[in-house]
Amino acid sequence: MEKLRSAVKVIAYTPQSKFLSPFHLSLIPLLSVASSLYSIAIRLRRHLYRFNILHSHRLPVPVISVGNLTWGGNGKTPMVELLARSFADAGISPLILTRGYCGADEAKMLKRQLQGTCAKIGVGANRVATAVRFLDQYGFTSSRAGFEQLFCGNKIEVQSSNNKIGVAILDDGMQHLSVQRDLEIVMVNALMPWGNHCLLPLGPLREPLTALCRADILVIHHADLVKEKDIDALKSTIRKGNKSAPIFFTKMTPIYFFRCRDSSIKLSTMAVENATILCLSGIGYADSFIQRIERMGPTFVDHLDFSDHHLFELQDLQIVCTRLEALELKFGAKPIVVVTEKDYDRAPEVLLRLKHYEVLVLCSRLQFLDYMGSTEERFRKTVVEYLSQR
């Protein structure tokens, strides 16, 4: 199954089929049929919501959706973490609503990152039911008094007696139409924005590019890893689908490593300098992860990439150990295994079985780039403006 997932991913992110192998080409007819059926299904679903056959529910608090048009690697969860932390620092208790897909790695990561804040994380495929349960349990406030403090940098403590939910954040919410939203943030991966421009499963698109018209804010993620001409081309494509929404630019900034065996031990990003590294990942788009490790000055970087949300198993470790032994033989020193936070939170007990090797977890945070007049301050103001209009 992992081989098939990897093959589908290669097809989706190869712009021209002439570069595909015979095996990949043999899959295209079946994937094309499935993609056509998927197209019919998403159009039918949207019409069912438009004509109120399927119902979209309004929550009693402002709702921000963070989503995208393609699968994985777009920075949705880091943006959710940034928003939730900013609301919590402003004294507004946020409720994150996430599906908890495939081991709930994103929910586990958010829970660890936001530990000690007033943020609440609701996990479940039925996000309306999950939201209702949390709203009943904690209560909610319709006051907008704290929004002017949003992102101001001054942390405000939330009293336990006033821990009512003030805002809801939909993680991966763009296609989740059952919840009405006040602000739609759409993330775009600058490294590989649209793949082969086809719908799932032939391509990476969950919806056609025309769906960009629903975005209130667009964020081009990993903007620091591409050339300016590529950014200009991407902006031009976005403007064909959405002529007015502000566009912002972000990157992932490495903060530190922690040891898989003891997460309390934090190490500088210099820990991999002059070392042999094996990047091990099961994320949507591993190239950005690998590039950031390469910028830290290691002697050599190898990588093993599995499909997004891959649940590492013992047989996977046999492949990993074989690669590590080959690297050790080639370079004469034990390599270091580096994984992402999502990979760690998905399967920490499996990674601990690599007991003969150091396993480090890279912790990074989303950061805005001041580019083309789009700044973090402007992003803050835009968010506040939309929430204040509710």
C-alpha positions as CSV (number, residue, x, y, z in Angstrom):
1,M,0.0,0.0,0.0
2,E,2.8,2.4,0.8
3,K,4.3,1.7,-2.7
4,L,1.0,2.6,-4.3
5,R,0.6,5.8,-2.2
6,S,4.2,6.9,-3.2
7,A,3.4,6.2,-6.8
8,V,0.3,8.3,-6.7
9,K,2.2,11.1,-5.1
10,V,4.9,11.0,-7.8
11,I,2.2,11.2,-10.5
12,A,0.4,14.1,-8.8
13,Y,3.5,16.2,-8.5
14,T,5.0,15.5,-11.9
15,P,3.8,18.3,-14.2
16,Q,4.5,16.3,-17.5
17,S,3.7,12.6,-17.9
18,K,6.6,12.1,-20.2
19,F,8.9,12.1,-17.1
20,L,7.0,9.2,-15.6
21,S,8.1,5.5,-15.6
22,P,6.0,2.8,-17.3
23,F,4.6,1.7,-13.9
24,H,3.4,5.2,-13.1
25,L,1.9,5.6,-16.6
26,S,0.0,2.3,-16.2
27,L,-1.8,3.8,-13.2
28,I,-3.0,7.0,-15.0
29,P,-6.1,5.6,-16.8
30,L,-7.6,4.3,-13.5
31,L,-6.7,7.4,-11.6
32,S,-8.3,9.5,-14.4
33,V,-11.6,7.7,-14.0
34,A,-11.4,8.1,-10.2
35,S,-10.6,11.8,-10.6
36,S,-13.6,12.4,-12.9
37,L,-15.9,10.7,-10.4
38,Y,-14.4,12.8,-7.6
39,S,-15.1,15.9,-9.6
40,I,-18.7,15.0,-9.9
41,A,-19.0,14.2,-6.2
42,I,-17.5,17.5,-5.0
43,R,-19.8,19.5,-7.4
44,L,-22.8,17.6,-6.2
45,R,-21.8,18.1,-2.5
46,R,-21.4,21.9,-3.0
47,H,-24.9,22.1,-4.7
48,L,-26.4,20.2,-1.8
49,Y,-25.1,22.8,0.6
50,R,-26.1,25.7,-1.7
51,F,-29.7,24.5,-1.8
52,N,-29.8,23.7,2.0
53,I,-30.3,20.0,1.4
54,L,-27.1,19.6,3.5
55,H,-27.0,22.2,6.3
56,S,-24.2,24.4,7.3
57,H,-24.2,25.3,11.0
58,R,-23.4,28.7,12.6
59,L,-21.5,28.5,15.9
60,P,-22.1,31.2,18.6
61,V,-18.4,32.3,18.4
62,P,-16.4,33.6,15.4
63,V,-14.9,30.9,13.3
64,I,-11.6,30.9,11.4
65,S,-11.0,28.2,8.8
66,V,-7.4,27.4,7.9
67,G,-7.2,25.2,4.8
68,N,-5.8,24.6,1.3
69,L,-6.6,23.3,-2.1
70,T,-4.0,20.5,-2.2
71,W,-3.0,17.7,0.2
72,G,-0.2,18.1,2.7
73,G,2.8,20.4,3.2
74,N,1.0,23.8,3.1
75,G,1.6,24.9,6.6
76,K,-2.0,24.6,7.9
77,T,-1.2,23.2,11.3
78,P,1.6,25.7,12.0
79,M,-0.8,28.5,11.1
80,V,-3.4,27.1,13.4
81,E,-0.8,26.9,16.2
82,L,0.2,30.5,15.6
83,L,-3.4,31.7,15.6
84,A,-4.3,29.7,18.7
85,R,-1.3,30.9,20.7
86,S,-2.0,34.5,19.6
87,F,-5.6,34.3,20.8
88,A,-4.6,32.7,24.1
89,D,-1.9,35.4,24.6
90,A,-4.7,38.0,24.0
91,G,-6.8,36.5,26.8
92,I,-9.2,34.8,24.3
93,S,-9.7,31.1,24.8
94,P,-9.6,29.4,21.3
95,L,-11.2,26.1,20.4
96,I,-9.3,24.2,17.7
97,L,-11.5,21.7,15.7
98,T,-9.5,19.0,14.0
99,R,-10.5,15.8,12.4
100,G,-7.7,13.8,14.0
101,Y,-6.9,12.0,10.8
102,C,-4.7,8.8,10.8
103,G,-3.4,8.7,14.4
104,A,-4.3,12.3,15.2
105,D,-0.7,13.4,14.8
106,E,-1.6,17.0,14.2
107,A,-3.9,17.1,17.3
108,K,-1.1,15.5,19.4
109,M,1.4,18.0,18.2
110,L,-0.9,21.0,18.8
111,K,-1.7,19.7,22.3
112,R,2.0,19.5,23.1
113,Q,2.9,22.9,21.6
114,L,0.0,24.7,23.3
115,Q,0.4,23.0,26.7
116,G,-0.1,25.5,29.5
117,T,-2.3,27.9,27.4
118,C,-6.0,28.2,27.5
119,A,-6.4,26.7,24.0
120,K,-8.7,23.7,23.8
121,I,-8.5,21.0,21.1
122,G,-11.5,19.1,19.9
123,V,-10.9,16.0,17.8
124,G,-13.5,14.3,15.7
125,A,-14.8,13.9,12.2
126,N,-18.1,15.6,13.1
127,R,-16.8,19.0,14.0
128,V,-20.2,20.5,14.7
129,A,-20.9,17.8,17.3
130,T,-17.4,18.3,18.7
131,A,-17.8,22.1,18.9
132,V,-21.2,21.8,20.6
133,R,-19.8,19.4,23.2
134,F,-16.9,21.8,24.1
135,L,-19.2,24.9,24.1
136,D,-21.6,23.1,26.5
137,Q,-18.7,22.1,28.7
138,Y,-16.8,25.4,28.9
139,G,-19.4,27.9,27.8
140,F,-18.7,30.7,25.3
141,T,-18.4,34.5,25.2
142,S,-19.6,36.8,22.4
143,S,-17.5,39.7,23.7
144,R,-15.1,41.2,21.3
145,A,-13.2,43.2,24.0
146,G,-10.0,41.1,23.6
147,F,-9.7,41.3,19.8
148,E,-7.9,44.6,19.9
149,Q,-5.2,42.9,22.0
150,L,-4.7,40.2,19.3
151,F,-1.1,39.7,18.2
152,C,-0.1,42.8,20.2
153,G,2.7,40.8,21.9
154,N,1.4,41.5,25.5
155,K,0.4,38.2,27.1
156,I,-2.8,38.3,29.1
157,E,-3.6,35.6,31.6
158,V,-7.0,33.9,31.4
159,Q,-8.6,33.4,34.7
160,S,-9.9,29.8,35.2
161,S,-13.2,31.3,36.2
162,N,-13.4,33.1,32.8
163,N,-12.2,30.2,30.5
164,K,-15.1,30.5,28.1
165,I,-14.4,29.9,24.4
166,G,-14.1,33.1,22.4
167,V,-13.2,31.8,18.9
168,A,-13.1,28.5,17.0
169,I,-10.4,27.5,14.5
170,L,-11.0,24.9,11.9
171,D,-7.8,23.0,11.2
172,D,-8.0,21.9,7.5
173,G,-11.4,23.4,7.2
174,M,-11.7,24.7,3.6
175,Q,-13.6,21.7,2.4
176,H,-15.5,21.2,5.7
177,L,-18.7,23.0,4.7
178,S,-20.9,21.9,7.6
179,V,-19.5,24.8,9.7
180,Q,-20.0,28.4,8.6
181,R,-16.9,30.6,8.9
182,D,-16.2,34.3,9.3
183,L,-12.7,34.1,7.9
184,E,-11.3,31.7,5.3
185,I,-7.5,31.5,5.3
186,V,-6.0,29.4,2.4
187,M,-2.5,28.2,2.5
188,V,-0.4,27.6,-0.6
189,N,2.8,25.6,-0.9
190,A,5.3,27.8,-2.8
191,L,7.5,24.8,-3.6
192,M,4.8,22.8,-5.4
193,P,1.6,24.7,-5.4
194,W,-0.7,22.8,-7.7
195,G,1.3,19.7,-8.9
196,N,-0.1,18.5,-12.2
197,H,-3.2,20.7,-11.8
198,C,-5.5,17.6,-11.7
199,L,-8.0,16.7,-9.0
200,L,-7.6,13.8,-6.6
201,P,-6.4,11.1,-7.0
202,L,-4.8,11.8,-10.3
203,G,-3.5,15.1,-9.0
204,P,-3.1,16.8,-5.6
205,L,-6.1,19.2,-5.9
206,R,-9.0,18.8,-3.6
207,E,-11.0,21.4,-5.6
208,P,-10.4,23.3,-8.8
209,L,-8.4,26.5,-8.7
210,T,-11.6,28.4,-9.1
211,A,-12.2,27.7,-5.4
212,L,-9.6,30.3,-4.6
213,C,-12.4,32.8,-4.9
214,R,-13.6,31.8,-1.5
215,A,-10.4,32.8,0.3
216,D,-10.4,36.0,2.4
217,I,-6.7,35.7,3.1
218,L,-4.1,33.8,1.0
219,V,-0.8,32.7,2.5
220,I,2.1,31.5,0.3
221,H,4.1,29.2,2.6
222,H,7.8,28.3,2.2
223,A,8.2,31.5,0.3
224,D,11.8,31.8,1.3
225,L,12.7,28.5,-0.5
226,V,11.8,29.7,-4.0
227,K,13.0,32.4,-6.4
228,E,11.2,35.7,-6.8
229,K,10.1,34.9,-10.3
230,D,8.3,31.8,-9.0
231,I,6.5,33.9,-6.4
232,D,5.4,36.3,-9.1
233,A,4.1,33.4,-11.3
234,L,2.3,32.0,-8.3
235,K,0.7,35.3,-7.5
236,S,-0.4,35.7,-11.1
237,T,-2.2,32.3,-10.9
238,I,-3.8,33.1,-7.6
239,R,-5.1,36.5,-9.0
240,K,-6.9,34.7,-11.8
241,G,-9.0,33.0,-9.2
242,N,-9.1,35.7,-6.5
243,K,-8.5,39.3,-7.5
244,S,-8.8,41.0,-4.1
245,A,-7.8,38.9,-1.1
246,P,-4.6,40.0,0.5
247,I,-1.6,37.7,0.0
248,F,0.9,37.0,2.8
249,F,4.2,35.1,2.8
250,T,5.5,32.7,5.5
251,K,8.3,30.3,6.2
252,M,9.1,27.7,8.8
253,T,11.9,28.9,11.2
254,P,13.8,26.1,13.0
255,I,13.9,26.8,16.7
256,Y,15.6,23.8,18.3
257,F,15.9,20.0,18.4
258,F,14.8,17.8,21.2
259,R,15.9,14.2,21.8
260,C,13.3,11.5,21.1
261,R,14.4,9.6,24.2
262,D,14.0,12.7,26.4
263,S,11.8,15.6,25.1
264,S,12.9,17.8,28.0
265,I,16.5,18.0,26.5
266,K,16.6,20.8,24.0
267,L,19.5,21.2,21.6
268,S,20.6,24.1,19.4
269,T,20.1,23.8,15.6
270,M,23.9,23.7,15.5
271,A,23.6,20.1,16.8
272,V,23.6,18.7,13.3
273,E,26.5,20.8,12.0
274,N,29.3,18.6,10.4
275,A,27.2,15.5,11.0
276,T,25.8,12.8,8.7
277,I,22.0,13.1,8.7
278,L,19.2,10.9,7.7
279,C,15.9,12.8,7.4
280,L,13.0,10.4,8.1
281,S,9.5,11.7,7.4
282,G,5.9,10.8,6.6
283,I,4.6,14.3,5.8
284,G,2.9,15.9,2.9
285,Y,5.9,17.5,1.2
286,A,9.3,16.5,2.6
287,D,11.4,18.8,0.4
288,S,11.1,21.8,2.6
289,F,12.1,19.8,5.7
290,I,15.2,18.4,3.9
291,Q,16.2,21.9,2.6
292,R,16.0,23.4,6.1
293,I,18.2,20.6,7.5
294,E,20.7,21.1,4.6
295,R,21.0,24.8,5.6
296,M,22.2,23.9,9.1
297,G,25.6,22.8,7.9
298,P,25.7,19.0,8.0
299,T,28.3,17.1,6.1
300,F,25.8,15.0,4.2
301,V,22.0,14.7,4.2
302,D,20.1,11.6,3.1
303,H,16.4,11.1,3.4
304,L,13.7,8.4,3.5
305,D,10.3,9.8,2.6
306,F,7.0,8.0,3.4
307,S,3.5,9.1,2.5
308,D,1.7,11.8,4.5
309,H,0.5,10.6,8.0
310,H,2.4,7.3,7.5
311,L,2.2,5.2,10.7
312,F,5.8,3.9,11.2
313,E,5.9,0.2,11.9
314,L,8.7,-2.2,12.8
315,Q,9.2,-3.3,9.2
316,D,9.9,0.3,8.3
317,L,12.7,0.4,10.9
318,Q,14.4,-2.4,9.0
319,I,14.6,-0.2,5.9
320,V,15.8,2.7,8.1
321,C,18.5,0.7,9.8
322,T,19.8,-0.6,6.5
323,R,20.2,2.9,5.3
324,L,21.8,4.0,8.5
325,E,24.3,1.2,8.4
326,A,25.2,2.1,4.8
327,L,25.8,5.7,5.8
328,E,27.9,4.7,8.8
329,L,30.0,2.5,6.6
330,K,30.4,5.3,4.0
331,F,31.3,8.2,6.3
332,G,32.9,6.3,9.2
333,A,30.6,7.8,11.9
334,K,27.2,7.1,13.3
335,P,24.6,9.2,11.4
336,I,21.9,11.2,13.2
337,V,18.2,10.6,12.5
338,V,16.1,13.8,12.2
339,V,12.3,13.7,12.2
340,T,9.6,16.3,12.2
341,E,7.3,17.0,15.2
342,K,4.4,15.4,13.4
343,D,6.4,12.2,12.9
344,Y,7.4,12.1,16.5
345,D,3.9,12.7,17.8
346,R,2.5,10.0,15.5
347,A,4.8,7.2,16.6
348,P,7.3,8.0,19.4
349,E,7.4,4.5,20.7
350,V,8.5,3.1,17.3
351,L,11.3,5.7,16.9
352,L,12.6,4.8,20.3
353,R,13.5,1.4,18.8
354,L,16.3,3.0,16.9
355,K,18.3,2.7,20.1
356,H,21.7,2.5,18.5
357,Y,21.3,5.9,16.9
358,E,20.6,9.5,18.0
359,V,17.1,10.5,17.0
360,L,16.4,14.3,17.1
361,V,13.1,16.0,16.6
362,L,13.1,19.3,14.7
363,C,10.9,22.0,16.2
364,S,10.0,24.9,13.9
365,R,7.5,27.8,14.0
366,L,5.7,29.6,11.3
367,Q,7.1,33.1,10.7
368,F,5.8,35.9,8.4
369,L,8.1,37.4,5.8
370,D,8.0,41.2,5.1
371,Y,7.6,40.9,1.3
372,M,5.9,43.1,-1.3
373,G,4.3,45.2,1.4
374,S,2.7,42.3,3.1
375,T,3.7,42.2,6.7
376,E,2.7,40.3,9.9
377,E,1.2,43.6,11.2
378,R,-1.1,43.8,8.2
379,F,-2.1,40.2,8.7
380,R,-3.0,40.9,12.3
381,K,-5.2,43.9,11.3
382,T,-6.9,41.9,8.6
383,V,-7.8,39.1,11.0
384,V,-9.2,41.6,13.5
385,E,-11.2,43.4,10.8
386,Y,-12.9,40.2,9.7
387,L,-13.7,39.0,13.2
388,S,-15.0,42.4,14.3
389,Q,-17.5,42.4,11.4
390,R,-19.3,39.3,12.8
